[in-house]
Amino acid sequence: MIISIIAYGLSIVFLLFVLICCFNLIFSVLSFAPWVPSRSRDLKRIFKLADLKPGQIFYDLGCGNGKVIIYAANNYKVKAIGLEISLLFYLICKIRQVLNRGKNIEFKFKNLYKENLSAADVVYLFGIPYSLNEKFSLKLKEELKPGAKIISYSFKLNGVEPKTIDKPGEKDLPIYLYEI
Ligand SMILES: C[S@@+](CC[C@H](N)C(=O)[O-])C[C@H]1O[C@@H](n2cnc3c(N)ncnc32)[C@H](O)[C@@H]1O
């Protein structure tokens, strides 16, 4: 009897977890972008543009499985902060952080539009054209400090001119660099 009550309770909790994850996933698609990871082979190009210096603060807005954040923290002496709205991906990030004994890494279960980015030196993002609109560019321009960089993977931000477009070959995805 007790075992079946516990099993029933656990299945309710599991069902709730699945429902929350599904709701989160739908919200993330509508909010900024669905989960599609940046290509691992492009990380070098991304961080060449970022040109990170020790002590700087690096953000990934919508950090997915945390790949870019972990790369930043492992290869540069920076504080790397990832924001993620999907509960499932946030939990994956936290597990990766523990496995990686991630120092200088912070994952926040947070809507990226609600984060104040004034401390950031470099902001990385992989959104879809719909979300990279002028309103979003305005938020970045208003909050980021002078000299801060924005790196947008694959798609350009509307309402700002890129300083550099990195696209070495026909088959490569473009990476856009902006400077405030
Ligand atoms: C295209 S993926 C990029 C993942 C990661 N940045 C990368 O390059 O590998 C976009 C991510 O943004 C997350 N996302 C969507 N809307 C968001 C929001 N409002 N706040 C925080 N994260 C969001 C999605 O869950 C997804 O993981």
The ligand as an ORCA input file, in Angstrom:
! r2SCAN-3c Opt
* xyz 0 1
  C      19.837     28.645    -30.619
  S      19.996     28.069    -28.940
  C      21.643     28.547    -28.598
  C      22.307     27.723    -27.526
  C      23.731     28.137    -27.167
  N      23.835     29.567    -26.985
  C      24.683     27.733    -28.240
  O      25.103     28.596    -28.994
  O      25.016     26.533    -28.333
  C      18.983     29.269    -28.070
  C      18.780     28.959    -26.594
  O      18.110     30.073    -26.002
  C      17.200     29.582    -25.031
  N      16.184     30.635    -24.821
  C      15.139     30.951    -25.609
  N      14.441     31.995    -25.114
  C      15.101     32.371    -23.976
  C      14.892     33.406    -23.015
  N      13.889     34.286    -23.125
  N      15.763     33.511    -21.987
  C      16.799     32.637    -21.844
  N      17.052     31.628    -22.716
  C      16.217     31.507    -23.780
  C      16.651     28.306    -25.635
  O      16.112     27.454    -24.659
  C      17.926     27.740    -26.307
  O      18.604     26.891    -25.448
*
